[in-house]
Amino acid sequence: MVTNTVMFWVGFLCWSSNPEIQPSVYFARFSRDDGLAHYTVRDVMQDRQGFIWVTTHSGLNRFDGSRFKLFDDPNQEFSKQRMTCLFEDDQSNLWVGTEGDGFWQISPNRDAFFPVIPVPGQSGHRENRIQRFCASDTPGRIWVGTLSGVLQCDRSTRSIVPSLADSLGDLKGVFAMLEDRGYLWIGHGVGLTRLRLADGQAKLWEIGTVRSILLDGNALWVACEKFGVLRLTDHWDEQLNDPKAQVQIPTLRINDMALDDRGFLWLGGSDGLMRLSEKGVDHFKNDPLDPNSLSYNNINEICIDKTGGVWAATWGGGLSLMDARSDRFSRLASLPHQTEVMSIKQDSRGDIWLGTWGRGLFIVSGDRYQIKARHPEFNTVLAFAEDDEGAMWLGTRGAGLVRYEHGQYTSQWFHQDHFARANLIHAVCYRDSKLFLGTSAGGFIVFDPHTKTWKTYAHHGDESGISDSDVWAIEPGPNETLWLATSSGLNQFDPQTETFVVYTHDANDPYSLPDNRINCLYRSLDGRLWLGTEGGGLACMVHESGTPSFKRYDKSAGMNSSVVESIIGSNDALWIGSDRGLSRLDLNTESIQHFHKEDGVQSQGYLSHVAAEIKGDIWMGGFSGVTIIHPKDADVDNPQPQVALFDLPKGFLASEKTSLPHQRLSYTFHFALQEYVHTRHHKLAYRLQGLDDQWTRAGQTQRSVTFSQLAPGNYRLTVQAVVGDREDMTSIEFAIRSPWWMTWWFRVLAVAFVIGLVWAAYMFRTTRLRRQHMLLEKMVEERTSDLAIANDQLLKASRTDFLTDLLNRRGFTEYAKQAFASAKRGLQDLSVAIVDLDHFKNVNDSYGHDAGDQVLVQVGKLLSHSLREGDMVARWGGEEFVILMPNTKLEGATTVSDKIRERLASHIFEIDRYQISITATIGVSEVDLDEGIEKALIAADLALYDGKQSGRNRVVHGAA
């Protein structure tokens, strides 16, 4: 039975059966540039409070997720040590070993340091070089492994006490210890020793240096120099000398082992980091060309934190950190580095076709995932479709439509309007023995491969045909119809009637298409149509009351981007690729989960409609190759992170409400979210109830808050932290006592004293009032005069735009009324123009609102300088300006407006280090003296709208 168990583990703990599909992992690196004391890290651990502790050759560091703090004692003796190993006992004391000066005990509050030197006065002695700590079942004691043997320490007296391990003698260096069920297991320079604590009986297995021991239920893992890694069950003697117990791994030098919460074994040694699971062995090593790989291959220790982060302490490379759940995503190792994958398709034989940008076609074996064939002749392949005969049709850039079968290919060009716009093919769909093609600028093509004939449907400006000649995606619809994604809306094509039904965006209808530019389409198993748009996020077509409408999923619904490039379904979820990365929409709860580079996602940007389901996995193409999603693994929730308040001000008690005197002027609280993989995506906020009930968002690197001069009262500080769809919060309560002068008896005395003072003051005041009467009257006159001046200034400010110093809407309205009255009396011509800056939102988004404001100021000056004498310009609102032109008919106003438009279009606005160009659309109208200036403004605004719709950067006139 034992042999079968061992052979089961040996059978699955071998090299991966599919090495070309490798986990796509991301290692965060920490070095001296990040505050780490030294590049050589000897040990790493997480304490009960959730902090990461690191021993280096230059001291001890604590990491809170934001910064590394170098710990030292008040006498600076502790910080000078070369640290080796770490251990936290059941009372939260921290034990730290040194290279040659014994070890230290640090109190649970981390504010007291106590040195322990096994051989006093002999720095560098072998027993003063600490290698390992281990918990003891004997209350109040711990085991200490040194370079020469095993010691036992009394925690209360911090002294070395006699033990049964004293009889073991020199063990040539203790590297690992484990006490379990009455035995002390010791890994040392000779092998493995088992010490029975009841009577001191010891047994030695000489299997070479044992550097790590790990207990897994009833099994013991042993990393030794002779056999590598052994997994032992009940019969230790038989298995330690049985090579069949050896686990096949790529290296024999293993320094540390750890188990994660899913039962996977992690190994760190001289050749990098390894993970053993039922899928085989995953080997992670340093790649000098990849800054996201393991920082160094020589690993001293491994720590798996509470949220699934795997920490690797390296010899010379600092710290590396990765997510233990990195098997959720994989990459295709056989694909060349930085290949842009534009299309993915699995054929009926199981082979996978990958179309790339600029690198041609790759055919990947469906069983081994290795490159079976490569055809660079086509350069860029954008789409695939397989016909009933097993031939593959390729939509290419420049080569048109290509038929590929048995290594032979033929190209079909589509000539239109004397140039090959139709030969840039984005989408190919095979249905009913015909090919349906979506092209760039060449329209929608229905091609019969048997007769070599085709029919093109292009946009001709009317509403009867297709909405646009740019067709990006094609998806089969119900009743033999096809859905077409274009640059100007969604089209449903009926091949029988050759008609199109078009759905477009309506700014006044929240249930219309969210954006006219559609990048991708996907029809889920329940028949619903999903759309990815260029600026409106994700949308789903729903049929309520028989009328199609669109349900939107934008940033307000949890999307991280408004640009959706690809969609594909898996189980009860949708996988969504955008320009910001990868997201998962749960179709039951409609919750959205985002995955980032730290999760092992291969690419942070995905390409249009590039997704396929292959053997239950999701393949999505992007700028950095293929991200392979394993839905079952990806659906597993990460452990809940915890937010912590630490390094509390002196006098605070974390476990109960603290009462504090009033004398202290300020209080500083430190906080952190103890999730270390996704620190760039942490969102923290805090509030101090009793001072303010509103939440305050913490900055990206802010991990502390200071409150000054708090009034007496009760307070509750709460810190909330969010990472992805997980959140946590913690609170601490305290009260500030009132000073003696705020007690009730002092207030009674103070009131009586104040009453007496008021009576005396009243009598004194009465005698002075008469003498001050005349002086007050004079002051009132002066104040009245000042008030009149201030009112004039306020009146001017109410009519002037504070940013451009032009008249604002109110000022313009008043001025225009006067100008209209004057024109009507004199029967003079009068025209108005409304100037609107094109795409001004892009200026704010690209350069910031400060740059946008400076552009508005300079536009106002340019308009003022461009007008004739007697004309007037005002800021109408936002990026709109209005111009009043007396004695000017419509033709003259149009000429003036066109000169302004040309001057704006040719002007370069130099804002800080940026050079910004901008255009404007201008609506012009002549005032009808019988109807009023408001009618002319409405006509100019309608003309402006027409100019926007017809392409912007133009002058359009309208009738009042």
LUMLO-350994 format. One record per residue (C-alpha): x, y, z; residue in three letters. Coordinates in steps of 0.001 Angstrom, whole numbers, plus 500000, padded with zeros to 6 digits. Layout:
<recs>
XYZALA ...
</recs>
This chain:
<recs>
500000500000500000MET 502834502373500864VAL 504643501590497634THR 501513502307495592ASN 501088505688497280THR 504682506632496616VAL 504501505471493020MET 501331507546492527PHE 503203510668493552TRP 506238509727491515VAL 503959509132488523GLY 502424512575488467PHE 505381514528489842LEU 507271514556486559CYS 507863516920483711TRP 504705518444482268SER 503187516375479462SER 502611519547477507ASN 505693521770477985PRO 504679524137475185GLU 501752525404477291ILE 503507527121480156GLN 502112529235483008PRO 502295532909482190SER 503663534301485426VAL 504667537720486638TYR 507384538196489250PHE 507533541470491139ALA 511112542214492111ARG 512321544013495228PHE 515894545238495625SER 517848547973497369ARG 516195550488495053ASP 512910549604496783ASP 514349549998500303GLY 515593546446500842LEU 518674546488503064ALA 520767544133500885HIS 520563542110497660TYR 521306538862499525THR 518144537738501320VAL 518556534812503701ARG 514975534287504908ASP 511453535628504384VAL 508288535029506439MET 504854536501507172GLN 503883537180510773ASP 500449536828512358ARG 499679540475511705GLN 500268539883507982GLY 503561541751507534PHE 506439540349505496ILE 509784540081507320TRP 513102539726505516VAL 516586538972506818THR 519518540223504762THR 523252540647505087HIS 522637544233506181SER 519818543894508678GLY 516139543094509133LEU 513376544576506973ASN 509611544695507421ARG 507432545168504344PHE 503882546521504678ASP 502982546483500976GLY 504201550017500391SER 507712550292501803ARG 510498548338503477PHE 511321549482506992LYS 514777548715508395LEU 514366547562512007PHE 516961548430514577ASP 517184548814518345ASP 517853552140520115PRO 521549551286520541ASN 521981550526516814GLN 523556547158517673GLU 520803545067516118PHE 520883546766512706SER 524590546027512232LYS 524110542234512221GLN 524242539871509229ARG 520820538243509612MET 520119534617508730THR 516805533023509780CYS 513393534069511127LEU 510758532525513385PHE 507571533725515119GLU 506447531815518201ASP 502903531322519478ASP 503157534492521578GLN 504066536607518507SER 507671537036519622ASN 509973537354516628LEU 513259535419516703TRP 516073536510514393VAL 519310534602513850GLY 522646536156512926THR 525747535040511070GLU 527996534857514122GLY 526553536762517086ASP 523771534524518331GLY 520129535477517956PHE 517637538108519074TRP 514157538032520540GLN 511893540917519498ILE 508754541633521528SER 505254541232520008PRO 504932545020519723ASN 508329545095517948ARG 509563547761520354ASP 511982545753522510ALA 515128543834521426PHE 516813541132523553PHE 520096539502522438PRO 520878535830523169VAL 524489534645522688ILE 524968530863523154PRO 528768531241523624VAL 529293534693525186PRO 532364536638524198GLY 533120534504521119GLN 531757536274518075SER 531809534012515039GLY 531822530777517081HIS 530009527925515306ARG 527259527833517947GLU 526759531577517500ASN 526012531111513778ARG 522273530483513743ILE 520791528476510859GLN 517204527619511839ARG 514502527958514540PHE 511762525456515340CYS 508789525381517705ALA 508938522989520617SER 506086521082522233ASP 507694521868525572THR 505936525013526830PRO 508070528143526791GLY 510917526697524716ARG 512144526763521126ILE 514758524773519210TRP 517714526646517734VAL 519802525126514940GLY 523391526336514690THR 526350525610512464LEU 527452522835514839SER 524308521423516440GLY 520925521910518093VAL 520287524090521163LEU 517168524685523217GLN 516228528142524504CYS 513931529137527344ASP 511789531974525994ARG 511047533620529330SER 514667533819530528THR 516157533929527003ARG 518857531478528045SER 520223528209526624ILE 519041525155528625VAL 520195521523528522PRO 518283519174526216SER 518365515663524765LEU 519786517134521551ALA 523066517877523341ASP 524081514233522868SER 523981514504519068LEU 527319516309518878GLY 528553518169515805ASP 526054517807512954LEU 528107519793510407LYS 525490522510510218GLY 521754522348510965VAL 519640523474508000PHE 516150522183508863ALA 514194521115511973MET 510721519804512631LEU 509138518547515868GLU 506157516236515403ASP 504443513665517631ARG 507331513178520025GLY 510124513261517442TYR 512540515985516441LEU 513590515696512801TRP 516871517415511988ILE 518302518045508534GLY 522032518684508645HIS 525296518396506732GLY 525511514614507048VAL 521901513650506444GLY 518654513275508370LEU 518459512549512113THR 515339511518514020ARG 515527512178517781LEU 512940510517520023ARG 512284513071522753LEU 510990510527525265ALA 514350508808525757ASP 516873510604523529GLY 517227507691521097GLN 518517509012517756ALA 518746507499514303LYS 520794508853511403LEU 520254508389507652TRP 523359509434505750GLU 521740510755502577ILE 523848513860502099GLY 523076517356503256THR 519396517799504096VAL 518404521433503682ARG 514620521292504039SER 511967519161505773ILE 508241519576505288LEU 505317517760506916LEU 502248517140504736ASP 499651515222506753GLY 501195511789507333ASN 503860512324504693ALA 507281513834505201LEU 509044515640502368TRP 512844515621502567VAL 515171517607500303ALA 518566515943500377CYS 521822516136498470GLU 521888512470497431LYS 518372511901496057PHE 516941515389495574GLY 513393515288496964VAL 511880512311498767LEU 508297511808499876ARG 508119509470502851LEU 505057507952504456THR 505024505326507222ASP 508061503088506768HIS 510870505631506986TRP 513714503099507044ASP 512618501385503845GLU 511897504497501854GLN 514963506519502809LEU 517098503888501143ASN 514678503259498267ASP 515354505284495093PRO 511714504703494095LYS 510669507314496657ALA 512604509942494731GLN 510549512655493057VAL 511860513507489603GLN 512728517201489501ILE 515195519139487334PRO 517737519797490117THR 519064518070493222LEU 520039521165495229ARG 516816522181497003ILE 517144524763499787ASN 513514525127500875ASP 510022523672500362MET 506530525032500986ALA 502914523930500487LEU 500227526331499290ASP 496535526203500206ASP 495745524014497180ARG 498238521337498185GLY 500859522236495547PHE 504474521807496569LEU 506911524669495898TRP 510647524082495745LEU 513429526646495792GLY 516998525773495060GLY 520108526504493067SER 518233526341489758ASP 515237528565490401GLY 511700528015491644LEU 509553524960490936MET 505916524031491557ARG 504755520408491771LEU 501081519700491125SER 498890517060489501GLU 499718518726486167LYS 503439518097486583GLY 506412520348487330VAL 506447524042486462ASP 509937525501486463HIS 510468529237486864PHE 513903530700486200LYS 515567534018485620ASN 515445535332482061ASP 517884538228481518PRO 515651539541478711LEU 512458539464480787ASP 512228541982483664PRO 509155540133484943ASN 510947536816485435SER 512513535472488637LEU 515176537941489792SER 517849535293490515TYR 518075531497490247ASN 519741530766493594ASN 516870530687496111ILE 517473530476499860ASN 513937530385501247GLU 510279530346500139ILE 507299531922501886CYS 503663531631500796ILE 501625534434502320ASP 497969534388503325LYS 496712535786500010THR 498589533348497773GLY 501760535322497108GLY 504912533218496692VAL 508027534975498012TRP 511471533811496954ALA 514493534988498935ALA 517507534880496612THR 521245534962497092TRP 522223538177495321GLY 518940539029493570GLY 516816540451496363GLY 513210539298496692LEU 510876537948494018SER 507096537675494383LEU 504503535889492252MET 500890534753492547ASP 500547531100493551ALA 497489530902491312ARG 499489531633488201SER 498171528461486573ASP 494957530316485762ARG 496658531658482645PHE 499245530149480316SER 501188531130477248ARG 502151529326474048LEU 505911528884474475ALA 506498527784470859SER 505377531148469483LEU 508157533702468814PRO 508526536457471392HIS 506338539579471030GLN 504209538144468210THR 500974540065467579GLU 498286537405467142VAL 495447538748464978MET 493266535628464534SER 492796532156466061ILE 490928529138464673LYS 490915525395465397GLN 490154523258462357ASP 488197520014462162SER 491438518004462499ARG 492345519669465790GLY 495157521875464517ASP 495213525493465670ILE 495699528271463145TRP 497262531521464318LEU 497267534589462065GLY 499763537285463014THR 500602540814462071TRP 503717540904459926GLY 504881537335460698ARG 502482535328458577GLY 500574532149459405LEU 501422529596462118PHE 499808526155462287ILE 500126524631465769VAL 499740520937466503SER 496596520328468520GLY 498112517515470606ASP 501573518896471498ARG 500952522619470880TYR 504156522865468868GLN 504499524788465632ILE 503609522357462859LYS 504039524733459920ALA 504756528373459289ARG 503898530395456212HIS 505332533908456233PRO 504197534520452635GLU 500892536081453667PHE 502566538564456054ASN 499400539510457964THR 496460537122458488VAL 493342538643460057LEU 490627535967459858ALA 489922532252459244PHE 487005530098458114ALA 486862526371457279GLU 484562525111454531ASP 482737521775454222ASP 485649520234452308GLU 488140520925455103GLY 489901523745453275ALA 490854526805455312MET 490081530288453981TRP 492280533130455157LEU 491434536800455273GLY 494699538693454803THR 496098542159454513ARG 497231542708450944GLY 496828539137449665ALA 493042539215449653GLY 491176535971450300LEU 493431532897450371VAL 492359529251450131ARG 494748526895451910TYR 494601523091451635GLU 497301520415451987HIS 500070522990451935GLY 498802524586448732GLN 497142527984448607TYR 495443530146446024THR 494658533834446304SER 491412535524445219GLN 491613539319444688TRP 488604541566444663PHE 488985544629442411HIS 486780547572443094GLN 486970551194441971ASP 490347550468440374HIS 492111549707443633PHE 492142546767446032ALA 490416548177449095ARG 488554544897449463ALA 491806542960449860ASN 492169543996453516LEU 489823541370454964ILE 488992541552458680HIS 486319538873458936ALA 485514535590457151VAL 482402533496457780CYS 481478530267455960TYR 477785529422455809ARG 475524527616453346ASP 478414526939450918SER 479245530649450708LYS 481869532869452173LEU 480901536148453790PHE 483742538659454030LEU 484161541861456002GLY 486710544262454523THR 488347547572455284SER 486748550252453073ALA 485710547606450545GLY 482328546782452046GLY 480658543438452713PHE 481294540688450142ILE 479323537495449492VAL 481606535076447635PHE 480683531770445970ASP 483863529627445994PRO 482478527227443406HIS 481605529769440706THR 484306532289441750LYS 481686535036441676THR 480971537622444284TRP 478683540466445140LYS 479768543553447050THR 477574545588449389TYR 479119548970450077ALA 477760552068451709HIS 476411554561449162HIS 475092557271451454GLY 471446556161451585ASP 469588554329454356GLU 468618551264452320SER 471965549458452334GLY 474807548651454725ILE 475677551436457172SER 479410551528456387ASP 481990550014454030SER 484269549128456983ASP 483127545696458248VAL 485091544453461259TRP 483296541289462368ALA 480649538826461199ILE 478554536599463484GLU 475860534088462375PRO 472381535155463446GLY 468973533507463625PRO 467114532246460556ASN 470181532280458263GLU 470779535995458924THR 474183537481459669LEU 475233540171462126TRP 477812542646460796LEU 479938544974462930ALA 480848548188461099THR 482296551595461844SER 478816553137461719SER 476591550744463584GLY 475282547185463784LEU 473785545575460661ASN 471591542485460326GLN 471845541033456811PHE 469209538763455283ASP 470791536777452403PRO 467377535859451003GLN 466155539420450523THR 469616541018450416GLU 468435543696452827THR 470010545271455883PHE 468505546298459218VAL 470727548932460841VAL 471040549793464546TYR 472907552978465490THR 473678555113468501HIS 471142557729469589ASP 472429560236472120ALA 468896560786473422ASN 468109557081473866ASP 469977555280476686PRO 468821551930475305TYR 470255552443471846SER 473612551148470636LEU 476229552684472998PRO 478669553491470189ASP 478574553207466403ASN 482112551788466047ARG 481762548057466787ILE 484948546018467172ASN 483632542514467820CYS 480520540346468066LEU 479705537193470020TYR 476490535166470150ARG 476220533255473423SER 474631529822473828LEU 471340531367474952ASP 471114533247471638GLY 471945536697473000ARG 474135538938470874LEU 477049540678472625TRP 478901543617471124LEU 482245545205471937GLY 482419548872470963THR 485197551400470516GLU 483927553951473018GLY 480794552610474694GLY 482094549472476391GLY 480203546178476257LEU 476577545845475139ALA 474012543060474954CYS 471028543091472595MET 467827542330474475VAL 464284541941473168HIS 461711543416475514GLU 458163544060474285SER 459298542930470849GLY 461574545949470362THR 465341545328470284PRO 467333547416472741SER 470847547337474143PHE 471919546823477738LYS 475164548630478406ARG 478124547601480542TYR 480427550592480818ASP 482702551982483528LYS 479743552712485779SER 478923548979485657ALA 482481548002486595GLY 484237547829483229MET 487829549070483283ASN 487713550435479740SER 485256551774477173SER 487131550006474355VAL 486183546314474051VAL 488178544381471461GLU 487165540725471866SER 484443538632473540ILE 484068534895474090ILE 481959532771476453GLY 482882530065478954SER 480437528306481302ASN 478323531075482839ASP 480758533859482068ALA 482079536078479305LEU 485769536777478828TRP 486351540301477575ILE 489568541638476051GLY 490056545394476014SER 492832547942475607ASP 493248547794479415ARG 493598544022479732GLY 491360541048480486LEU 488019540965482327SER 485451538327483258ARG 481713539027483398LEU 479694536596485525ASP 476411536182483649LEU 474540535169486810ASN 475610537960489152THR 476758540453486474GLU 479859541101488575SER 483023541990486656ILE 486480540757487651GLN 489643542220486131HIS 492943540401485615PHE 496264542137485317HIS 499871541430484493LYS 500459540307488084GLU 497893537516487595ASP 499888536054484717GLY 497916537634481902VAL 500131537517478827GLN 499062540835477338SER 497713544117478691GLN 496035544879475357GLY 493890542608473191TYR 493021542790469514LEU 489649542862467814SER 487590539618467707HIS 490678537447468357VAL 489387534673470623ALA 488628530943470383ALA 487660528058472640GLU 490082525137472347ILE 489801521962474439LYS 487847523772477130GLY 490389526597477357ASP 490001530125476057ILE 492668531432473678TRP 492829535207473290MET 495276536977471003GLY 496958540253471768GLY 500005542382471288PHE 502200539908473228SER 501140536576471802GLY 498358534361473150VAL 496859534321476636THR 495436530869477367ILE 492720530979480019ILE 491859527916482082HIS 488301528844483143PRO 487996526386486020LYS 491239527581487583ASP 490480531252486873ALA 487086531026488593ASP 488721530176491919VAL 488499533144494275ASP 491653534510495823ASN 491963534517499627PRO 490515537537501360GLN 493191540199501985PRO 493270542023505309GLN 493792545688506041VAL 495874546468509134ALA 496515549437511391LEU 500039549278512774PHE 502765551316514470ASP 500027552956516517LEU 500788556193518413PRO 502232555719521869LYS 499596554816524427GLY 497172553202521967PHE 495715549743522583LEU 494685547882519436ALA 492362545461521249SER 490273547950523256GLU 489168551555523355LYS 491976553882524370THR 491524556919526602SER 494027559706525986LEU 494840563049527618PRO 494159566240525718HIS 497758567536525727GLN 498923565617522659ARG 498808567773519547LEU 498802565138516758SER 498279561431516127TYR 499737559482513186THR 498254556151512139PHE 499869553743509659HIS 497754551375507592PHE 498308548802504834ALA 496458546193502801LEU 498326542963503323GLN 497989541725499770GLU 501331542073498052TYR 500783540864494485VAL 498405543583493215HIS 499702546605495126THR 499315548877492054ARG 495565548218492139HIS 494966548788495861HIS 492323551370496740LYS 492347552605500325LEU 490142555125502093ALA 489760556256505703TYR 487437558269507883ARG 487555559505511475LEU 484043559421512893GLN 483663562085515491GLY 485531564508513250LEU 484094563794509794ASP 481805561022508536ASP 483005561386504946GLN 485475558908503428TRP 488827560278502263THR 490569558455499417ARG 494225557677500160ALA 496807558397497492GLY 498518555601495573GLN 501507555573497949THR 499858557069501046GLN 499945554615503922ARG 499548556913506924SER 497319559744508129VAL 497887562389510795THR 495184564162512784PHE 496121567336514646SER 494509569244517512GLN 491563566915517987LEU 488873568232520318ALA 487868566166523365PRO 485367563449522485GLY 484953559909521154ASN 486517558892517849TYR 486519555840515601ARG 489124555540512824LEU 488122553130510042THR 490318552129507122VAL 488740550449504095GLN 490762548697501401ALA 489693547239498065VAL 491651545139495572VAL 489683543848492600GLY 486344542506493838ASP 487635541899497362ARG 487558544360500230GLU 488225544551503954ASP 488127547174506670MET 489415547612510202THR 488729550141512948SER 490180551480516166ILE 488349553499518830GLU 489775556098521178PHE 488624558979523337ALA 490313562254524212ILE 489582563395527773ARG 488442566928528485SER 490893569322530240PRO 490038570725533694TRP 488856574000532242TRP 486107572190530376MET 484551570590533519THR 481054571612534785TRP 482162573352537972TRP 484692575438536097PHE 481997576437533647ARG 479644577564536488VAL 482356579759537976LEU 483215581073534552ALA 479560582009533872VAL 479277583900537162ALA 482506585716536491PHE 481377586594532984VAL 478055588001534291ILE 479951590341536615GLY 482221591440533825LEU 479233592043531548VAL 477572594317534134TRP 480733596337534611ALA 481298596481530899ALA 477720597654530369TYR 478153600585532666MET 481471601479531098PHE 480089601013527634ARG 477131603310528195THR 479349606258528956THR 481413605686525850ARG 478551605177523418LEU 477640608832523266ARG 481170609864522432ARG 481416607240519719GLN 478073608087518105HIS 479478610707515780MET 482468608542514908LEU 480192605623514001LEU 478075607782511686GLU 481213608803509823LYS 482315605160509560MET 478895604215508179VAL 479214606780505426GLU 482669605472504511GLU 481468601872504535ARG 478509602787502335THR 480856604300499789SER 483107601206499889ASP 480076598971499479LEU 478987600823496362ALA 482432600337494830ILE 482381596631495745ALA 478954596232494175ASN 480247597723490922ASP 483125595245490951GLN 480786592329491654LEU 478498593423488835LEU 481444593409486440LYS 482601589985487690ALA 479098588550487182SER 479243589531483502ARG 482836588379482833THR 484182584857482302ASP 486761584244485034PHE 489015582106482807LEU 489208583997479488THR 488332587493480799ASP 485720587714478009LEU 482071588463478564LEU 480204585444479866ASN 476779584301478759ARG 475012586809480998ARG 477214589686479885GLY 476748588773476239PHE 472968588571476612THR 472783592051478110GLU 475139593485475500TYR 473282591731472661ALA 469945593159473775LYS 471360596673473568GLN 472959595960470169ALA 469707594520468839PHE 467700597525470033ALA 470207599861468379SER 470144597857465112ALA 466361597788465066LYS 466116601544465585ARG 468608602185462777GLY 467440599279460571LEU 471014597986460532GLN 472222594482459715ASP 473256592218462589LEU 474746588676462555SER 475842586127465171VAL 478209583157465094ALA 478756580278467565ILE 482257578760467623VAL 482666575216469053ASP 486130573621469438LEU 486265570163467854ASP 487119567134469997HIS 488073569360472924PHE 487494566475475336LYS 490527564738473791ASN 492684567730474810VAL 491552567403478439ASN 491964563612478402ASP 495391563692476716SER 497035566748478302TYR 494968567417481422GLY 492359569995482332HIS 494995572631483138ASP 496262572412479559ALA 492673572560478316GLY 492047575741480303ASP 495177577356478823GLN 493990576441475323VAL 490644578130476040LEU 492414581300477224VAL 494567581437474077GLN 491551580732471846VAL 489741583656473465GLY 492680585965472739LYS 492966584683469156LEU 489266585332468556LEU 489480588832470035SER 492439589713467820HIS 490729588238464747SER 487575590362464973LEU 486900593721463403ARG 486345596911465271GLU 482807596937466620GLY 482515593135466747ASP 482245591452470132MET 483207587932471339VAL 482081586169474524ALA 482473582741476077ARG 479154580965475591TRP 480020577990477810GLY 482527575073477963GLY 484448575094474649GLU 481873577328472892GLU 482304581026472064PHE 479751583433470555VAL 480472586398468254ILE 478197589406467614LEU 478845591287464349MET 476926594593463938PRO 476412596104460481ASN 477111592677458942THR 474948590556456703LYS 475051586761456580LEU 477576586616453699GLU 480028588908455440GLY 479624587074458745ALA 480312583763456971THR 483491585187455410THR 484717586508458781VAL 483915583178460465SER 485777581174457814ASP 488887583334458301LYS 488648582678462047ILE 488266578949461401ARG 491351578880459150GLU 493388580819461677ARG 492404578431464451LEU 493193575356462333ALA 496669576655461426SER 497547577883464898HIS 499768575768467196ILE 499006576240470870PHE 502162575795472905GLU 501141574631476361ILE 504010573736478694ASP 506028571178476704ARG 503139570239474423TYR 502218571594471001GLN 498477571268470523ILE 496464571745467337SER 492747572205467344ILE 489975572975464880THR 486567574552465283ALA 483120574268463752THR 481205577559463421ILE 477477578114463002GLY 476474581526461533VAL 473078583230461330SER 471743586706460436GLU 469413588367462938VAL 465841588979461743ASP 464968592356463301LEU 461315591315463522ASP 461990588100465478GLU 464836588924467834GLY 468384587807468492ILE 467341584591470320GLU 466007583136467048LYS 469323583886465348ALA 471264582143468135LEU 469043579059467788ILE 469619579045464020ALA 473379579383464509ALA 473352576524467018ASP 471435574282464583LEU 473915575162461834ALA 476745574316464230LEU 475167570924464900TYR 474931570281461147ASP 478604571176460816GLY 479527568709463556LYS 477567565947461915GLN 479066566613458488SER 482635566308459578GLY 483633569335461751ARG 486183572058460968ASN 483803574015458809ARG 481486577051458753VAL 477770576405458287VAL 475142579161458094HIS 471486578858458941GLY 468356580906458640ALA 466801582599461670ALA 
</recs>
